Amino acid sequence: AAAVAVAAPAAGGGAAAGAAAEEKTEFTVVLAAAGENKVNVIKAVREVTSLGLKEAKDLVDGAP
């Protein structure tokens, strides 16, 4: 399965700290291997990237 890191909101700090910190909107994800649950990896790729089924499958199949 692919591991996808999701940033959690910072706890505490008040409104001033929240206004100063920018929300990260771009992430670098490396798909090292699909493993045995290729269907679940394809579903995760589709959800994260908004790709179609064929495009997501091709991306997962192209992983090492």
Buried (B, 14 or more C-beta within 10 A) or exposed (E): EBEEEEEEEEEEEEEEEEEEEEEEEEEEEEBEEBEEEBEEBBBBBBEBEEBEEEBBBEBBEEBE
